[in-house]
Amino acid sequence: MNKKLILFLLSFALLTSCNSKDDAQSVPDIIGPSDIQLFDINNRNDASDIRVFFFYRNPVVNVEQFRLILIPDGQQGAITIDDFLRDNNTAQIISAFSGETRLNFVGTISDYAGNQVRNGQSYAVGIAAIHNLDNAASEFTISEEIVLLEDKELRDLYIGNGQGNSVAIIDEVTGELIGNFINPFEGGLVELIDIIEKPDGDFLVTGIGNNTVKTFSRETGEYKGDFTKTYPLVTPTKTAIGPDGLLYVSQWLDGRNHVVRFNSSDGEFVDEYILNVSQGMGHAWDSQANYYLASFGSGRVLKFDSEGNELNVFGENILTAPVNIWVDEERDALFVVDWYDGAVRRFNLQSGDFEGDFISGLERVEGFLFGRNNALYLCDWQENTIKEYDLTSGEFRRLINVEGLSAPNSMVYGPNVDPQ
């Protein structure tokens, strides 16, 4: 072989090698999605029960789309990029965006192997960023979390906005704001201070600037009219349905600062039950039908028998501004939500002795609800947040911090609405 031929062959090999490197470098690297969270949001017994949050932390200039698949727990290790690329209704395809994406699976999606998604099965979720130049360069991530689909009661949190004069819906599972259930000032609401469920299922809503308790449809939020009749309320505050089936309403204004009772079926006035309470607020009862009343103005909780005779006083020189109360006879305790000190305080139910703070560290706490999985929800009136605690231990669980809350001060459960 002559020297010229050898040089030609070497030059050709070098050129080919360079071109191969250039071709490889022409397919830029991309990353997989991250921070995947999974939620069971409904009871349809299909893929639409699953809601997903995830992040994509790079620009998507070379990402054609995202593809999501459902993986029965235990099969995560078998997944390859090919499982995302099948065209057989096993992958949900969405446009690619940087930042956070939140979505619900479509009910018709099967798992990655083509099997029906069903209750009683746990699933992981795989999410792939599909490369726009070469499918082989795509990247995927499988969630560390799994979600067990269960047929269970699902309800949402319906939050009274004191300064918004509205009721907002928050999804209990995901903590997302769904929107307004009762729009601002609907039905003439002024300074909303409480919302409760009446025996027939509709909601009773109280505004401290109104002279009646108002009725709203539990299903639609439609204003259905004034509920209380005959007796004009003056600065009404907290309400409750007692063990006698009557509606109890506290009032603040001196001279009319009485707890009054109404028939909870038709709203007819019954009587003035407890008179001259300094800024009365929340109500509670024990199994003996003894009645407990929070007095915001005096910094005390008053205990009465069923006839309205005073039996005991809780929290003298300890409480500053009690707003909500509940009785826990299993723990022989009275729990008091203290607005000003941002705490839930515990007292011995029999002696009235102070036993310490059960929860502390809030700003201005008002409004509570016992939730699923032994949860205690508390509204922070000043921070515009909802905080979840363990009802037994008082341990903090999570913060719900969404736009749309304005001095939240009360909450109830309402119908489940899917976040979108």
C-alpha positions as CSV (number, residue, x, y, z in Angstrom):
1,M,0.0,0.0,0.0
2,N,1.5,3.3,-1.0
3,K,2.0,6.3,1.4
4,K,-0.8,8.4,-0.4
5,L,-3.4,5.7,0.1
6,I,-2.5,5.3,3.8
7,L,-2.8,9.0,4.4
8,F,-6.1,9.1,2.6
9,L,-7.5,6.3,4.7
10,L,-6.3,7.9,8.0
11,S,-7.9,11.2,7.0
12,F,-11.2,9.5,6.1
13,A,-11.3,7.7,9.5
14,L,-10.5,10.8,11.4
15,L,-13.3,12.7,9.5
16,T,-15.8,10.0,10.2
17,S,-14.9,9.9,13.9
18,C,-15.4,13.7,14.2
19,N,-18.8,13.5,12.4
20,S,-19.9,10.8,14.7
21,K,-19.0,12.9,17.7
22,D,-20.8,15.9,16.2
23,D,-23.9,13.8,15.7
24,A,-23.9,12.6,19.3
25,Q,-23.5,16.1,20.6
26,S,-26.4,17.3,18.5
27,V,-28.9,15.6,20.8
28,P,-28.8,17.7,24.0
29,D,-29.3,16.1,27.4
30,I,-32.6,16.6,29.3
31,I,-33.6,15.7,32.8
32,G,-36.4,13.7,34.3
33,P,-39.3,15.3,36.3
34,S,-38.9,15.5,40.1
35,D,-40.8,16.0,43.4
36,I,-43.7,13.7,42.5
37,Q,-46.7,13.6,44.9
38,L,-49.7,11.4,44.7
39,F,-53.2,11.7,46.1
40,D,-56.4,9.6,46.1
41,I,-59.1,12.2,45.5
42,N,-62.3,10.3,44.7
43,N,-64.1,7.0,44.7
44,R,-64.8,6.3,41.0
45,N,-62.7,3.1,41.1
46,D,-60.6,4.1,38.0
47,A,-57.6,6.2,37.2
48,S,-59.4,9.5,37.7
49,D,-59.2,8.9,41.5
50,I,-55.4,9.8,41.3
51,R,-54.1,13.3,41.3
52,V,-50.4,14.1,40.7
53,F,-48.1,17.0,41.5
54,F,-44.6,17.2,40.0
55,F,-41.9,19.7,39.0
56,Y,-39.8,20.1,35.9
57,R,-36.8,22.2,36.9
58,N,-35.2,22.9,33.5
59,P,-36.3,24.7,30.3
60,V,-38.4,22.4,28.1
61,V,-36.9,23.6,24.8
62,N,-35.9,19.9,24.0
63,V,-38.9,18.3,25.7
64,E,-41.7,17.4,23.3
65,Q,-44.2,16.3,25.9
66,F,-44.7,14.6,29.3
67,R,-46.0,11.1,29.5
68,L,-47.4,9.6,32.7
69,I,-48.0,5.9,33.5
70,L,-49.5,4.0,36.4
71,I,-47.4,1.2,37.9
72,P,-48.8,-1.4,40.3
73,D,-46.6,-1.3,43.4
74,G,-43.8,-3.9,43.2
75,Q,-43.3,-3.5,39.5
76,Q,-41.3,-0.3,39.5
77,G,-38.0,-2.0,38.7
78,A,-39.3,-3.4,35.4
79,I,-40.1,-0.1,33.8
80,T,-38.1,1.2,30.8
81,I,-38.6,4.1,28.5
82,D,-40.5,1.9,26.1
83,D,-43.3,1.6,28.6
84,F,-44.0,5.3,28.2
85,L,-44.0,5.2,24.3
86,R,-46.8,2.6,23.7
87,D,-49.8,3.9,21.8
88,N,-52.5,1.8,23.7
89,N,-54.1,4.1,26.3
90,T,-51.6,3.2,29.0
91,A,-49.9,6.6,29.1
92,Q,-51.5,10.0,29.7
93,I,-49.8,12.6,27.4
94,I,-49.7,16.3,28.3
95,S,-47.8,19.4,27.1
96,A,-44.5,20.1,28.7
97,F,-44.0,23.1,31.0
98,S,-41.3,24.2,33.3
99,G,-42.2,24.5,37.0
100,E,-45.0,22.7,38.8
101,T,-47.7,20.7,37.0
102,R,-50.8,19.4,38.8
103,L,-53.3,17.1,37.0
104,N,-55.8,14.3,37.5
105,F,-55.5,11.1,35.5
106,V,-58.2,10.5,32.9
107,G,-60.6,7.7,34.0
108,T,-60.0,5.6,30.9
109,I,-56.3,5.2,31.4
110,S,-55.1,1.7,32.2
111,D,-52.0,0.8,34.1
112,Y,-48.7,0.4,32.1
113,A,-49.4,-3.2,31.4
114,G,-53.0,-2.6,30.1
115,N,-54.8,-3.7,33.2
116,Q,-57.8,-1.8,34.7
117,V,-57.0,0.6,37.5
118,R,-59.1,-0.4,40.5
119,N,-59.6,0.1,44.2
120,G,-57.6,-2.0,46.6
121,Q,-54.4,-1.7,44.5
122,S,-51.4,0.6,45.2
123,Y,-49.8,2.5,42.4
124,A,-46.6,4.4,41.8
125,V,-46.5,6.9,39.0
126,G,-43.9,7.1,36.3
127,I,-43.4,10.4,34.5
128,A,-41.2,10.7,31.4
129,A,-39.9,13.8,29.6
130,I,-39.9,12.8,26.0
131,H,-37.0,14.2,23.9
132,N,-38.0,16.1,20.8
133,L,-35.1,14.8,18.8
134,D,-34.6,11.2,19.9
135,N,-36.9,9.1,22.0
136,A,-33.9,7.1,23.3
137,A,-32.6,10.3,25.0
138,S,-35.8,10.7,27.0
139,E,-35.6,10.7,30.8
140,F,-38.2,9.3,33.3
141,T,-38.7,9.3,37.0
142,I,-40.8,6.9,39.1
143,S,-42.4,8.3,42.3
144,E,-41.1,7.2,45.6
145,E,-44.6,7.5,47.0
146,I,-47.3,5.0,46.2
147,V,-51.1,5.7,46.5
148,L,-53.5,3.1,47.7
149,L,-56.9,3.5,46.1
150,E,-59.6,3.0,48.7
151,D,-63.4,3.4,48.7
152,K,-63.7,5.9,51.6
153,E,-65.7,8.9,52.5
154,L,-64.2,12.0,51.0
155,R,-65.3,15.5,52.0
156,D,-63.8,18.9,51.6
157,L,-63.1,21.7,54.1
158,Y,-65.5,24.6,53.9
159,I,-63.8,27.6,55.4
160,G,-65.6,30.8,56.7
161,N,-63.7,33.9,55.7
162,G,-64.2,36.6,58.3
163,Q,-62.9,39.5,56.3
164,G,-63.9,38.0,52.9
165,N,-67.5,37.5,53.9
166,S,-67.4,34.3,51.9
167,V,-67.0,30.5,52.3
168,A,-64.0,28.9,50.5
169,I,-63.6,25.2,49.6
170,I,-60.2,23.5,50.3
171,D,-59.6,20.0,49.2
172,E,-58.8,18.1,52.3
173,V,-56.6,15.5,50.6
174,T,-54.3,17.8,48.6
175,G,-54.7,21.1,50.5
176,E,-55.6,23.0,47.3
177,L,-58.0,25.9,47.1
178,I,-61.0,24.8,45.0
179,G,-62.7,28.2,45.0
180,N,-65.6,30.1,46.6
181,F,-68.6,28.1,47.7
182,I,-70.4,31.1,49.0
183,N,-69.4,34.3,47.2
184,P,-68.5,37.5,49.1
185,F,-71.6,39.2,50.7
186,E,-74.0,36.6,49.2
187,G,-77.3,36.9,51.0
188,G,-76.2,40.1,52.6
189,L,-73.5,38.5,54.8
190,V,-71.6,41.0,56.9
191,E,-68.5,40.0,58.9
192,L,-69.0,36.2,58.7
193,I,-68.1,34.6,62.0
194,D,-69.5,31.0,61.9
195,I,-70.7,28.3,59.7
196,I,-72.4,25.0,60.9
197,E,-74.4,22.2,59.4
198,K,-78.1,22.1,60.3
199,P,-79.9,18.8,60.8
200,D,-81.3,18.7,57.3
201,G,-77.9,19.1,55.8
202,D,-78.0,22.8,54.7
203,F,-75.5,25.3,56.1
204,L,-76.3,28.0,58.7
205,V,-74.0,31.0,58.4
206,T,-73.7,33.8,60.9
207,G,-72.4,37.3,60.3
208,I,-71.7,39.5,63.3
209,G,-73.1,42.4,61.3
210,N,-76.4,40.6,60.6
211,N,-79.5,40.3,62.7
212,T,-80.4,36.8,61.5
213,V,-78.7,33.5,60.9
214,K,-78.8,32.7,57.2
215,T,-79.4,29.4,55.3
216,F,-77.3,28.3,52.3
217,S,-77.7,25.1,50.3
218,R,-75.2,22.5,51.2
219,E,-75.0,21.3,47.6
220,T,-74.8,24.5,45.6
221,G,-74.1,27.4,48.1
222,E,-77.3,29.1,47.0
223,Y,-78.7,31.6,49.5
224,K,-82.0,30.2,50.7
225,G,-83.1,33.0,53.1
226,D,-83.0,34.1,56.7
227,F,-83.3,31.1,59.0
228,T,-83.9,32.6,62.4
229,K,-87.3,34.3,63.0
230,T,-89.1,36.6,65.4
231,Y,-86.1,37.5,67.5
232,P,-83.7,40.0,65.9
233,L,-80.2,39.1,66.8
234,V,-77.7,41.8,67.8
235,T,-74.0,41.1,66.9
236,P,-74.5,37.3,66.7
237,T,-71.3,35.2,67.0
238,K,-70.8,31.4,67.4
239,T,-73.6,28.9,66.9
240,A,-74.1,25.2,67.7
241,I,-76.9,22.5,67.6
242,G,-77.3,21.3,71.2
243,P,-78.2,17.8,72.4
244,D,-81.8,19.0,72.8
245,G,-81.9,19.7,69.0
246,L,-82.0,23.5,69.5
247,L,-79.9,26.1,67.8
248,Y,-77.8,28.1,70.3
249,V,-76.6,31.5,69.2
250,S,-74.2,33.8,71.2
251,Q,-74.4,37.6,71.0
252,W,-71.9,40.3,71.9
253,L,-73.6,43.7,72.4
254,D,-74.1,44.8,76.0
255,G,-77.8,44.7,76.9
256,R,-78.4,41.9,74.4
257,N,-75.4,39.8,75.2
258,H,-77.5,36.7,75.8
259,V,-77.3,33.1,74.5
260,V,-80.6,32.6,72.6
261,R,-82.2,29.4,71.3
262,F,-84.2,28.6,68.2
263,N,-85.9,25.6,66.8
264,S,-83.3,24.0,64.5
265,S,-85.9,22.8,62.0
266,D,-87.9,26.0,61.3
267,G,-85.8,28.8,63.0
268,E,-88.6,29.8,65.4
269,F,-87.4,31.6,68.5
270,V,-87.5,29.6,71.7
271,D,-86.0,31.6,74.6
272,E,-83.1,33.6,76.0
273,Y,-81.2,30.8,77.7
274,I,-78.1,32.4,79.4
275,L,-78.2,36.1,80.1
276,N,-75.5,38.8,80.2
277,V,-72.5,37.0,79.0
278,S,-69.4,39.1,78.3
279,Q,-68.9,38.5,74.5
280,G,-70.1,35.0,74.4
281,M,-68.6,32.7,71.8
282,G,-68.3,28.9,71.4
283,H,-70.6,26.2,72.9
284,A,-70.0,22.6,74.1
285,W,-71.8,19.9,76.1
286,D,-70.8,16.8,78.1
287,S,-72.7,13.5,78.2
288,Q,-74.7,14.8,81.2
289,A,-76.1,17.6,79.1
290,N,-74.0,20.2,81.1
291,Y,-73.4,23.2,78.9
292,Y,-70.1,25.0,78.5
293,L,-69.9,28.6,77.1
294,A,-66.8,30.5,76.1
295,S,-66.8,34.2,77.3
296,F,-64.3,36.1,75.1
297,G,-64.8,39.3,77.1
298,S,-64.2,37.8,80.6
299,G,-61.4,35.4,79.6
300,R,-63.3,32.4,81.1
301,V,-65.4,29.4,80.2
302,L,-68.6,29.0,82.1
303,K,-70.3,25.7,83.0
304,F,-74.0,25.4,83.5
305,D,-76.4,22.5,84.1
306,S,-79.2,21.8,81.5
307,E,-81.5,24.3,83.3
308,G,-79.0,27.1,83.0
309,N,-77.7,27.1,86.6
310,E,-74.0,28.0,86.8
311,L,-71.8,25.1,88.1
312,N,-68.2,26.1,87.5
313,V,-65.7,28.5,85.9
314,F,-62.6,27.5,83.9
315,G,-59.6,29.6,83.0
316,E,-59.8,32.6,85.3
317,N,-56.5,34.5,85.1
318,I,-55.3,32.0,82.5
319,L,-57.4,32.5,79.4
320,T,-57.3,35.8,77.5
321,A,-59.8,35.5,74.7
322,P,-61.5,32.0,74.4
323,V,-63.4,31.5,71.2
324,N,-64.0,27.7,70.7
325,I,-64.3,24.8,73.1
326,W,-64.8,21.1,73.1
327,V,-65.3,18.3,75.7
328,D,-63.2,15.1,75.7
329,E,-64.6,12.9,78.4
330,E,-62.2,10.0,77.6
331,R,-59.4,12.3,78.7
332,D,-61.5,14.0,81.3
333,A,-60.6,17.3,79.6
334,L,-62.0,20.6,78.4
335,F,-60.1,22.0,75.5
336,V,-60.2,25.8,74.9
337,V,-59.1,27.7,71.8
338,D,-57.6,31.0,73.0
339,W,-57.7,33.5,70.2
340,Y,-55.3,36.1,71.6
341,D,-52.6,33.8,72.8
342,G,-52.7,31.5,69.7
343,A,-53.1,28.3,71.8
344,V,-55.3,25.4,72.6
345,R,-55.4,25.0,76.4
346,R,-56.4,22.0,78.4
347,F,-58.3,21.9,81.7
348,N,-59.5,19.1,83.9
349,L,-63.1,18.6,83.2
350,Q,-64.1,17.8,86.8
351,S,-61.9,20.3,88.9
352,G,-61.4,23.0,86.3
353,D,-57.6,23.0,87.0
354,F,-55.4,24.2,84.1
355,E,-53.3,21.2,82.8
356,G,-51.2,23.0,80.2
357,D,-51.1,24.1,76.6
358,F,-52.1,21.3,74.2
359,I,-51.1,23.3,71.2
360,S,-49.3,26.6,71.0
361,G,-47.4,28.8,68.6
362,L,-50.3,30.1,66.5
363,E,-51.0,33.8,66.0
364,R,-54.8,34.4,66.3
365,V,-56.5,31.0,66.3
366,E,-60.3,30.8,65.8
367,G,-62.3,27.9,64.3
368,F,-61.6,24.2,64.5
369,L,-62.7,20.9,63.0
370,F,-62.1,17.2,63.8
371,G,-60.9,15.7,60.5
372,R,-60.0,12.3,58.9
373,N,-57.1,10.3,60.3
374,N,-57.5,11.7,63.8
375,A,-56.8,15.3,62.5
376,L,-57.5,18.5,64.3
377,Y,-57.8,21.5,62.0
378,L,-57.3,25.0,63.3
379,C,-57.8,28.3,61.5
380,D,-55.1,31.0,62.0
381,W,-57.1,34.2,61.7
382,Q,-54.0,36.4,61.3
383,E,-51.8,34.3,59.1
384,N,-54.7,33.3,56.8
385,T,-53.8,29.6,57.1
386,I,-55.2,26.3,58.2
387,K,-53.0,24.1,60.4
388,E,-53.4,20.4,60.9
389,Y,-52.5,18.6,64.1
390,D,-52.8,15.2,65.6
391,L,-55.9,15.2,67.8
392,T,-54.4,12.8,70.3
393,S,-50.8,14.1,70.7
394,G,-51.1,17.7,69.5
395,E,-48.2,17.1,67.1
396,F,-48.1,19.4,64.0
397,R,-48.8,17.7,60.7
398,R,-49.1,20.2,57.9
399,L,-49.7,23.8,56.9
400,I,-52.4,24.7,54.3
401,N,-51.5,28.1,53.0
402,V,-53.4,29.2,49.9
403,E,-54.6,32.4,48.4
404,G,-58.3,33.0,49.0
405,L,-58.3,32.9,52.8
406,S,-59.0,36.2,54.6
407,A,-59.2,36.0,58.4
408,P,-60.5,32.4,58.4
409,N,-62.6,31.8,61.6
410,S,-64.8,28.7,61.2
411,M,-65.0,25.5,59.2
412,V,-67.2,22.5,58.4
413,Y,-67.2,19.5,56.1
414,G,-69.0,19.8,52.8
415,P,-69.4,17.8,49.6
416,N,-66.2,16.6,47.8
417,V,-65.2,18.6,44.8
418,D,-62.3,17.5,42.6
419,P,-59.5,20.0,42.2
420,Q,-58.6,20.8,38.6
